[in-house]
Amino acid sequence: MVPPWSGKIHYLPDTVKIRLLNPGDAPAYWALRLEALEREPEAFSSSAEEHRTLGLDHVRGRLGSDPADSFIMGAFVGRQLAGMAAFVRESKVKVRHKGFIFGVFVTEAMRGKGIGRGVLEALPDRVAHIEGIEQIVLSVTTQSAAMGLYRSLGFESFGCERRAIKIGRRYVDEEYMVLYLASPPCHNRT
């Protein structure tokens, strides 16, 4: 079976370009990340207040780090960064076969236009070419409409963390999902 993301990128208008962010994109990324944290605080474990303490030098360093193990895909409409998704590979030897998607966001004005799908098809396509990566994990708040998108891309649920995020007195649960890039998972046998 060919995974839903394999070798294809969702049709997007010519005005939309999906690419890796680089240090020159730091101001646009910083602003979009702040927008994400302010508009959707329950969708992220970081807060807008924490983000505001990060300078552009910190963001440039992050965008200039090892692109094989950590990168951010961005969707540009013209020159405007309209969507993003980040990836980081596990660093420990026993878990380097895994990576994580986080920080997925599309500006409200660009939702429903295929930008989120485009970014989330481009990201696993890039990750599939990184030697040794077999699976991608993400977490998504259980109230999120994004769960349907992730499922349509081949992600499978494998657990739920109750009260994963606390905002004031309110708790938000997170669903954990995985996309297997390699052969189907094997199960330990005793």
C-alpha positions in Angstrom: 0.0 0.0 0.0 1.3 3.4 -0.9 1.0 5.9 2.0 -1.3 8.8 1.3 1.6 11.3 1.5 4.1 9.4 -0.7 5.5 11.2 -3.6 2.6 13.6 -4.1 2.0 17.1 -2.9 -1.6 18.4 -2.8 -2.5 20.7 -5.7 -1.9 24.3 -4.7 -2.2 27.4 -6.7 1.1 28.7 -8.3 1.0 31.6 -5.8 1.7 29.1 -3.0 5.3 27.8 -2.5 6.2 25.3 0.2 9.9 25.2 1.2 12.2 24.9 4.2 12.5 28.0 6.3 16.0 29.5 6.6 17.6 32.1 8.9 16.4 34.9 6.6 12.8 33.8 7.4 13.2 34.4 11.1 11.1 37.6 11.3 8.2 36.0 9.4 8.4 32.8 11.4 8.6 34.7 14.7 5.5 36.7 13.8 3.5 33.6 12.6 4.5 31.6 15.6 3.2 34.5 17.9 0.0 34.6 15.9 -0.4 30.9 16.4 0.2 31.0 20.1 -2.2 34.0 20.6 -5.0 32.7 18.4 -4.9 29.0 19.4 -3.4 28.8 22.9 -5.0 25.5 23.6 -3.2 23.9 20.6 0.4 24.5 21.8 2.3 23.7 24.9 4.3 26.9 24.5 2.7 30.3 25.4 2.7 33.6 23.6 4.4 35.1 26.7 7.3 32.6 26.5 7.6 33.2 22.7 7.9 37.0 23.2 11.1 36.4 25.2 12.8 34.8 22.3 14.9 37.1 20.2 15.4 36.9 16.4 18.9 35.6 16.9 17.5 32.6 18.8 15.0 32.0 15.9 17.7 32.4 13.3 19.9 29.9 15.1 17.0 27.4 15.2 16.3 27.9 11.5 19.9 27.5 10.7 20.5 24.3 12.6 21.0 20.8 11.1 18.3 20.5 8.4 18.5 16.7 8.4 17.4 16.4 12.0 15.4 19.6 12.7 13.7 21.9 10.2 10.5 23.9 9.6 8.5 23.8 6.4 6.7 27.0 5.5 4.0 27.8 3.0 4.3 31.2 1.3 1.5 32.9 -0.4 3.5 35.4 -2.4 6.0 36.7 0.1 3.7 36.1 3.1 4.4 33.1 5.4 0.9 31.6 5.7 1.5 28.2 7.2 4.2 26.1 8.9 5.0 22.7 10.5 8.2 21.8 12.3 10.1 18.5 12.5 12.7 17.3 15.0 14.5 14.0 15.1 15.1 12.2 18.4 18.7 12.5 19.4 19.2 9.4 21.5 20.6 6.3 19.7 17.7 3.9 20.6 15.0 6.3 19.4 16.7 8.0 16.4 14.3 6.1 14.2 11.6 8.6 15.3 10.9 12.2 14.7 8.2 14.6 15.8 6.0 17.1 14.0 5.0 20.1 16.1 4.0 23.8 15.7 1.5 23.2 12.8 -0.4 26.3 12.0 -2.1 28.1 9.1 -3.3 31.7 9.3 -7.0 32.0 9.6 -7.3 33.8 6.3 -5.6 30.9 4.5 -7.5 28.0 6.1 -9.5 25.8 3.8 -7.3 26.4 0.8 -5.1 23.2 1.1 -2.1 25.0 2.6 -2.1 22.8 5.8 -2.4 19.7 3.7 0.3 20.8 1.4 2.8 21.5 4.2 1.9 18.2 5.9 2.4 16.3 2.6 5.7 18.0 1.9 7.1 17.4 5.4 6.8 13.5 5.5 8.0 13.4 1.9 11.2 15.2 3.0 11.5 13.1 6.2 11.2 9.8 4.2 14.5 10.6 2.6 16.4 11.0 5.9 18.3 7.8 6.5 17.0 5.9 9.5 13.7 7.7 10.1 10.9 5.1 10.3 8.1 7.0 12.0 6.8 10.4 12.7 4.9 11.2 15.9 2.7 14.2 16.7 0.2 15.2 19.3 -3.0 17.2 18.6 -5.5 18.6 21.0 -8.6 16.4 21.0 -10.9 19.3 20.2 -8.9 20.1 17.0 -10.3 19.7 13.5 -6.8 18.9 12.5 -7.2 15.3 13.6 -9.2 14.5 10.5 -6.5 15.9 8.3 -3.8 13.9 10.0 -5.9 10.7 9.7 -6.4 11.4 5.9 -2.6 11.6 5.6 -2.1 8.1 7.2 -1.5 9.0 10.8 -2.9 6.6 13.4 -3.9 7.3 16.9 -2.1 5.4 19.6 -2.9 7.1 22.9 -4.5 10.1 24.7 -2.9 12.1 27.4 -5.7 13.5 29.6 -5.0 17.0 31.0 -1.9 17.4 28.8 -2.1 21.2 28.8 -3.4 23.5 31.5 -4.5 27.0 30.7 -5.6 28.8 33.8 -8.1 26.4 35.4 -8.9 24.6 32.1 -7.3 21.4 30.9 -6.9 20.2 27.3 -6.4 16.6 26.3 -3.9 15.6 23.6 -4.2 12.7 21.2 -0.9 11.0 20.1 -0.6 9.9 16.5 2.0 8.2 14.4 2.8 7.8 10.7 4.9 4.8 9.8 7.3 5.5 6.9 8.9 2.1 6.9 7.4 -1.3 7.1 4.4 -1.8 9.4 5.3 -1.9 13.1 6.3 -5.2 14.6 5.2 -6.2 18.1 7.6 -7.5 20.8 7.2 -11.2 21.3 8.2 -13.0 24.5 
